[in-house]
Amino acid sequence: MCTVTLEYNHSNALARRKLAALLATGLFVKLGEEPDEAYKPTPEEIEAHRQWRDAVLEHSRKNMSHIIARYV
């Protein structure tokens, strides 16, 4: 058994997804795990996420409107 130390940016969604995928394989375990509650997003991060989510939903609505109209 060996220990691998990873450092990553907690506010980077891609880094968090990659780490979650790595841990989901079952080949690795977290030692000395800090609870997820330790990281609290800043109000700026929350607002940026909200804006990104709204933009994605609007884009999806525009792309799917002609397909949905066909069945309505």
N, C-alpha and C positions, 0 to 999 in steps of 0.2 A: 504494500500500500504506500502511496506517496501523497503529498499535499501539493495542490496547485493553487496559487493565489492569483485572483483576477481583480483588476481594478477597472471600473467602468463608471460612466456618467449616469447617475440615477434618473436624470431628467431626459435621457435619450431613450425613446420608445423602442427603437430598433435594438439597442443594446439589451434592454430588459427582455424583449421577445427572444433574442438569441440565447440569453442566459436561461430563460424558462425552458426553451427547447432542449438545451443541453442537459438541464436537470431532469427533464421529463424522460430522457432516455433511460434513466435508472443507473447509468454507469457512473454518475457523479452524485455526491451529496454535499450539502452545505454544512460546514462546521462553524460554530460560533455565530450562528445566524442571528441577525438583528431583525426584530419584527418589522413588518411592512408599515406599521403605524409610525415608525421612526421618521419616514420620509413624508413630509407634507408639501404638496405643490404650492407655489407662490400664487398670489392672485393674478399675476401676469401670465403664468403658465396655464392657469385655469381659463382665463379669457382667450388666450391663443388657441387652446384646444377647442373651446366653444366656436370660435371663428372658423377654424379648420373644419370642424364637424358640419357646421352650417353650409360652408362652401361645397363640401363633398356631397351633402344631401341635395343641394340645389343643382349641382352638376348632374347627379343621378336622375333627378326629376326631368331635367331638360333632355337627357339622352333617352329616357324611357317613355316620354310623353307620346311619341308617335306609335309606339307598340301598344301602350295601354289604350290609346284612342281607338285602335282597331277593334278592340274587344268590348268597348263600352257602348 
